[in-house]
Amino acid sequence: MRLIGWVAALVAMITAVPATAEPAPREITAPGPLADLHGTLIDAGKGKPVVLIVPGSGPTDRDGDNPLGVKAAPYRLLAEALAARGIGSVRIDKRGMFASKAAVADASKVTVADYVADITAWVAAARAATGAKCVWLLGHSEGGLMVLATGDAPGVCGIITVSAPGRPFDVLIREQIHANPANAVVFDQVDAALAKLKAGEHVDTAQLHPGLATLFYPAVQDYLIDLIRHDPAALAARVKAPMLILQGLADIQVSETDARALAAAQPKAKLVLLPGVNHVLKQVGAGDRAANLATYANPDLPIDPSAVDAVAGFVTARR
C-alpha cells in the first residue's frame, strides 16, 4: 500500500509539471553612449526567431507602459504570446529612461540617428545572447519610424511596423489634435507651432494654451524638429528586407491611412489590417473613444490574438 501510494504521488507530481515550460525572461544589456542600455530577453532556444521590440514615443518602457497613464503592457504581453509559440524577443528601455537612464546625461537630447545606433547595438547584443543569425525589428508607433530608419542594417532579418506613422510627425499630430472637436480652442496654436518646428524654429510655449505644454515642451523641441524631417513612407521605400505592416482599425492615434501610405511606398511589404484592434493592440470592437482609451490602463485585457498571429506567422514563414 505504501508503494502504491508513493507511485500515485509520483505520478501526480509528474503530471502537474507542464510538458514544455515557456522560456523565462532575463535581463540583457547592450552598450550605450555613457552606460549600458537595459532590456528583457526571452530566449526561445537555438534556431528560433528573435524579435526586437522597439518602443513608441516619449517615456515608454520595455513593457509598453509610461507614467502618463498607459499601463496596458502591450510589449510584455506580445513577448509572452510570442514565447508561447517558440519565438524569442528582446524588449528595451530607451536611452536615458528607466533602467537605461544612465546611458545618456539628458534623455531629451536625442535624435533619430541616436535611436538607430541603439537599435543596431541591440541587434548585435541579441544575436550574441541567442546565437541567432539575424533579428527581426518590430517598431510600435514612433518606434516604427525608428526601425524603418534602421532599414537593412547588418543582422536584420526584416522589418515589422505596428501602429506606425506613414506620414511625417507634424501631419500626424495635426490630424490627431483636429480629430477631437473638444480641441478646437487650440487648433490655430497647434498648426502654427507645427509650422515653426517644420521650418526648424523653436516655439515659445509661454504663448500657448497650458494644455499644449507637454506636447511642445522646450527641452524636446530639437528632437521634434529632427523627427519632422523624417518621412516614414520615404524610409519604407528603401527597405529591401521582408516587411510587415500591421495596423489596428480601431486605432485612434494612427490610422489606416498611415498603414496604406507605407504599403504604397513599399509594394513588396505585407499589409495586415486588424478589425477592432486599437493602438495598444487590444480588441475594442466598435466602442466609443472613452472605452478605447480605457484599455490603455488595463494590463489584464489580453493582447488581440490576431496581432500575435500576424507577427508569428510572418517571422516563422521566413526562417
C-alpha positions, 0 to 999 in steps of 0.5 A: 500500500505504501508503494502504491501510494508513493507511485500515485504521488509520483505520478501526480507530481509528474503530471502537474509539471507542464510538458514544455515550460515557456522560456523565462525572461532575463535581463540583457544589456547592450552598450550605450553612449555613457552606460549600458542600455537595459532590456528583457530577453526571452530566449526561445532556444537555438534556431528560433526567431528573435524579435526586437521590440522597439518602443513608441514615443516619449517615456515608454518602457520595455513593457509598453507602459509610461507614467502618463497613464498607459499601463496596458503592457502591450510589449510584455504581453506580445513577448509572452504570446510570442514565447508561447509559440517558440519565438524569442524577443528582446524588449528595451528601455530607451536611452536615458529612461528607466533602467537605461537612464544612465546611458545618456546625461539628458534623455531629451537630447536625442535624435533619430540617428541616436535611436538607430545606433541603439537599435543596431547595438541591440541587434548585435547584443541579441544575436550574441545572447541567442546565437541567432543569425539575424533579428527581426525589428518590430517598431510600435508607433514612433518606434516604427519610424525608428526601425524603418530608419534602421532599414537593412542594417547588418543582422536584420532579418526584416522589418515589422511596423505596428501602429506606425506613422506613414506620414511625417510627425507634424501631419500626424499630430495635426490630424490627431489634435483636429480629430477631437472637436473638444480641441478646437480652442487650440487648433490655430496654436497647434498648426502654427507651432507645427509650422515653426518646428517644420521650418526648424524654429523653436516655439515659445510655449509661454504663448500657448494654451497650458494644455499644449505644454507637454506636447511642445515642451522646450527641452524636446523641441530639437528632437521634434524638429529632427523627427519632422524631417523624417518621412516614414513612407520615404524610409519604407521605400528603401527597405529591401528586407521582408516587411510587415505592416500591421495596423489596428482599425480601431486605432485612434492615434494612427490610422489606416491611412498611415498603414496604406501610405507605407504599403504604397511606398513599399509594394513588396511589404505585407499589409495586415489590417486588424478589425477592432484592434486599437493602438495598444493592440487590444480588441475594442470592437466598435466602442466609443473613444472613452472605452478605447482609451480605457484599455490603455490602463488595463494590463489584464485585457489580453493582447488581440490574438490576431496581432500575435498571429500576424507577427508569428506567422510572418517571422516563422514563414521566413526562417 
